[in-house]
Amino acid sequence: MIAPNSTSETLPPLFAGWVAELLKGPIPKETRATCDDCAMCAHGDEQQGPQTDYFDPVIKCCSYVPVLHNFLVGRILSDDDPAAEAGRSSVEKRIKDGVAVTPLGLGHPPVFSLLYANSSTAFGRSRNLRCPHYIEDGGRCGVWRHRESTCATWFCKHVRGSVGYAFWHQSLHQLLMAAENDLARWSVLELDPGDDALRHLLAAERSQSDPVSGDAIDNRVDRGSYAKLWGNWLGRENEFFIECARLVNPLSWNDVLAITGPEARAWARLTEDAYRRLTSDELPPSLKAGSMQLVRLTRDMSRVSTYSTFDPIDIPSVVMESLHYFDGRPTEDAIAAIAGEKGIRLDPSLVRKMVDFALLVPPVQSDQKRESSS
């Protein structure tokens, strides 16, 4: 097993308690994702180019408007720490403006959704997509203690490459997102805005894929429709959100599983499996070369992108020239063949890193990828 780093990765307090109950162990810290000194911003002599992704240091990865579910909104509104004032004010403004504000929480504003879905290279670069809770002075997040599942589990780079990505993005993020959705709906039912409000709320959720209206583009709120969504709680939105937090705050992880549906329970199981992989250094018994995209080539080094364009890896040419030895034969045999024929003994930790970054993958995984691309 891999020993956890001296400091484990920090989740928002509410999520941290639930995840600790689920995993029963610390999560290794993602030390390569450095928010204070953004790893995606150009440093020193680095230059932006067509093959290199850099973020705008003014916004970093905060070119995203989070969906804040009702109980998280309530936690933000209830946080009386002076350090949380800027974030609390930004949430209060979103509620007052009323755009994408429902009893379920604060959703994506329609204009943001339209731009974000149609701007493949804008993330990390477009200042027009900047999060409303971003504090420009110091480049901090105003709602950090109560950030939602996407922001809590997103990292530009992972210590263990695709293994870290599989845990954070493909497992834990999905679990927390499913729990957020179910708990938000449960809170609405517990606080009961009325049958008409529930009917309009469900209809509004189904209509999110409808074309964006002119009013939505101009961020104009139909106050009649807004009133129907809030029912008995109209005019008491802040109080409603705080009550949602009061309902969810004391829940244990077992309580959450009892409230949520089978989707969350399925993701919980997959998250446990991904955590076992994240904390294991065991090598697969056999390996093949994985899929990769060449980013930069020099005489002695190849920079390739595998699991994420944000996290390319530099591979010495001599190592790249040895990948074909991993052809499905036992891993130890491949390492021995490289040593015998090329005079190079690959350290198991290097092979493990190549597996982590999907330069080498188990044969079944390799075959599945080829079949899916054909």
WODA-V254711 format. One record per helix or strand of 2 or more residues. SS is the DSSP state (h for helix, s for strand). FROM is the first residue (numbers start at 0). TO is the last residue. If there is no record, write none. Layout:
# WODA-V254711
ss->{SS/SS}
from->{FROM/FROM}
to->{TO/TO}
This chain:
# WODA-V254711
ss->{h/s/h/h/s/s/h/h/s/s/h/h/h/h/h/h/h/h/h/s/s/s/s/h/h/s/h/h/s/h}
from->{12/67/69/81/100/104/109/126/133/139/143/148/161/194/213/222/236/252/261/285/292/300/312/316/322/326/330/347/359/362}
to->{22/68/77/96/101/105/116/128/134/140/145/152/190/208/216/232/248/258/277/288/296/304/315/319/324/329/341/355/360/372}
